[in-house]
């Protein structure tokens, strides 16, 4: 299993996504979102290359991948490095990805 390291913005995104679904649908929905996001992180660690590389074309950032969160309109965005997975964000589908990722690869 490849270690997955979350950048501070990715951690903050997880907290915000969980709070959002809790506000909108109650504790149970917030918990389901959190659990699904954590499960996706586990899947990324087991098979880092399985995430879609299509997002690197959209954003112009070589190596950027996405792993969708089951049953939720969002996904983890990450890079696979030699010794770990660099998880940069957890973002909703409707966000402006190229604008958000401008400069991310250098952080």
C-alpha positions in Angstrom: 0.0 0.0 0.0 1.3 3.4 -1.0 1.1 6.1 1.8 -1.4 8.8 1.0 -0.4 12.3 2.3 -3.1 15.0 2.4 -2.1 18.6 1.9 -3.7 21.0 4.4 -6.2 22.2 1.8 -7.3 18.6 1.1 -7.9 18.1 4.9 -9.8 21.3 5.0 -11.9 20.2 2.0 -12.8 17.0 3.7 -14.0 18.8 6.8 -16.0 21.3 4.7 -17.6 18.6 2.4 -18.6 16.7 5.6 -20.0 19.8 7.2 -21.9 20.7 4.0 -23.6 17.4 3.8 -24.4 17.4 7.5 -26.0 20.8 7.2 -28.0 19.8 4.1 -29.0 16.3 5.0 -28.3 15.6 8.7 -25.7 13.7 10.6 -26.2 10.5 8.7 -25.5 12.0 5.3 -22.5 13.9 6.7 -21.1 10.6 8.1 -21.8 8.8 4.8 -19.8 11.4 2.9 -16.9 11.3 5.3 -16.8 7.5 5.2 -17.0 7.4 1.4 -14.2 9.9 1.1 -12.0 7.9 3.5 -12.8 4.7 1.6 -11.7 6.4 -1.6 -8.4 7.4 0.0 -7.9 3.8 0.9 -8.5 2.8 -2.7 -6.1 5.4 -3.9 -3.4 4.0 -1.6 -4.0 0.5 -2.9 -4.1 1.4 -6.6 -2.7 4.9 -7.1 -2.7 4.6 -10.9 -6.4 3.7 -11.1 -7.5 7.4 -10.8 -8.4 9.1 -14.0 -5.6 11.1 -15.6 -8.0 13.0 -17.9 -8.1 15.9 -15.4 -4.4 16.7 -16.2 -5.5 17.5 -19.8 -8.3 19.7 -18.6 -6.2 21.6 -16.1 -2.9 21.5 -17.9 -1.1 19.9 -15.0 0.9 16.8 -15.9 0.3 13.8 -13.6 -2.8 15.2 -11.9 -5.4 12.4 -11.3 -8.9 12.2 -9.8 -10.6 9.5 -7.8 -14.4 10.0 -7.5 -16.2 9.6 -4.2 -18.9 6.9 -4.5 -22.4 8.4 -4.3 -21.2 12.0 -4.0 -20.5 14.6 -6.7 -16.9 15.2 -5.7 -13.5 13.6 -5.9 -9.9 13.5 -4.6 -7.3 15.2 -6.8 -3.8 13.8 -6.4 -0.3 13.2 -7.8 1.5 9.8 -7.6 5.1 10.3 -6.6 7.8 7.7 -6.2 7.2 7.0 -2.5 3.7 8.4 -1.7 0.4 9.8 -3.1 0.2 13.6 -2.8 -3.5 14.4 -2.2 -4.0 18.1 -3.1 -7.8 18.7 -2.9 -11.3 17.2 -2.4 -13.5 19.2 -4.8 -17.1 19.2 -6.0 -17.8 18.6 -9.6 -19.2 22.1 -10.3 -16.1 24.0 -9.4 -13.8 25.7 -11.8 -10.9 23.3 -11.8 -8.4 25.1 -14.0 -8.7 28.2 -11.8 -8.4 26.3 -8.6 -5.4 24.4 -9.7 -3.4 27.3 -11.1 -0.1 27.1 -9.2 -1.0 23.9 -7.2 1.7 21.7 -8.7 4.4 24.1 -7.2 3.0 24.2 -3.7 
